[in-house]
Amino acid sequence: MNVKADKMRYQANKLGYGLILLGMMLSVAALFMIITPPTVVPTFSTALEILINILLLLFTFLAAERCKYYQKNWAIMTIIIAAIHALRILWVPTKLLSNGELRIGQFLFIALFLVLTSILMVFGALITLKRHHILITHLKEIGEK
């Protein structure tokens, strides 16, 4: 009997959960870096960016909670959310840079935060997927699945 895998039945996936939440925090920081510079003129796309970020935060928190308990489908959903965060670089920040509302340094920090958000979320999801596989394999071995 694999004691370590058996303990996973009762212990939360703190590492995967923590990485996803850290990614969420960086996402919020990136959002504030996008909307708060005094040179940025609020437009409809700015409002849409805020709305999209709120929805992503809600889904990310739900995914983090589900990943805490080794749910495979939500780990995959977290990878999709991470891809959306990476693609966010190409929308509002790039538009603000091309309009001269952001300096290149500001843009690079925003891009860095969004890339780090994606990386942290993908690592959290991959850890969850690996641990899910270990747990499911163990449960099959002991006849509970």
N, C-alpha and C positions, 0 to 999 in steps of 0.2 A: 504494500500500500504506500502510495506517495503522500506523505504527511503534509508536505508543503502545498501540494495541489488540493488536498482535502481541506486545509485551512482557508483556501480561497473561497470555499463555500460560505464562510462566515465573515470574511474580512473584505472590506471595500478596496477597490482599485484606486488607491490614493494618488499614485504617481500619474496615471493617465488623467484622472480627474483634475489634479493640480496643474498639469501642463495645459489642459484645455482652458481652465479658468485664467491662467496667466496670459494665454493668448487672447482671451476676452478683454482683459485689462489693457493690453497693448492696442487692441482694436478701438477701445474707447479713447485712449490717448491719441491715436491717429485721427479719429473723428474730430476731436477738439483742436488738433493741429490744423485740420482742414477748414473748420468753420470760424475760428477765433482771430486769425490775423486781421488787423484793421484794413488791410488793402483788399480783402475779399468782399466783393459785393454780393449779398445774398440774392439768389435766383431760385427758380423752380427746381433746378438740378441740385441745389444745396439742400432744399427741403426734402427732395427725394432721397438724397444721400443720408440724411438724418433718419428718415422713415425706414430705409433699407437697413441701416445700422441697428435700429431698434429691433426690427424683426430678426436680424441675424443674432443679436444678443439674446433674444428670447429662445430661439431655436438652439443656439449654442449652449445656453444654460441647461435646457432640457436634455440635450445630447450629452453634456458633461455628467448630469445626474444619472443618465442611463448607462454611460460608460463606466461609471463608478461601480456598477453591478454587472460588468462584463457582457453587455448586450452588443452582439455583433452588428446588427442593422444600424444601430445608432453610432457605432464607430465608423461605419461606412458613410453615414450622413455627416459626420464630423469632417471627413475628408472632403466631401462636397462643399461644405461650408468654408473650409480652408481655401479651396480653389476660388470660391466667390470672393473671399477677402483678397486674394492675390490679384484677381481681375479688377477689383475696385481701384487699383492703382491707375488703370488705364482710363478711368472715367473722369471723375471730378478733379482729382489732383492734377492730372495731365491737362485737362481743360483750363484749370486755374493757372498752371504754369505757362501755357501757350498764350493766355490772355494777359500775362504780366501781373497777375494778382498774387502769385507766389514767387519767391526767389528760388533759385536752384537748390540752395541749402535746405530750405523748408521742404521742398518737394522730396529731396533725398531722405530727409528724416521721416517723412510720411511714408514713403515707399519702404524704407527700412522697417518701420514699425509694422506695416501691413505684411511684409515678407516674413518677419519674425512671428507675427500672429499665425500665419499659415503654417510655418514650420513647427511651432509649438503644438498646434492643433493636430497636425499630421502625426507627430511623434506620440501624442496622447492617444490618438486613434490606433496607431500601430501597436502600441503597448497593450491597449485593450484587446485588439484582435489576437495578439499572441497569447495573452492570458486567457481569453475566451476559449481558444483552441486547447490549451492545457487543461482548463477546467472541464470542458466537454469530453475530452479524451479520458480524463480521470473518472468522470461520472459514468461513462460507458463501461470502463473497466470494472467498476464496483457494481454495475447493474442498475443504476438509478436513472439512466437515460435511454 
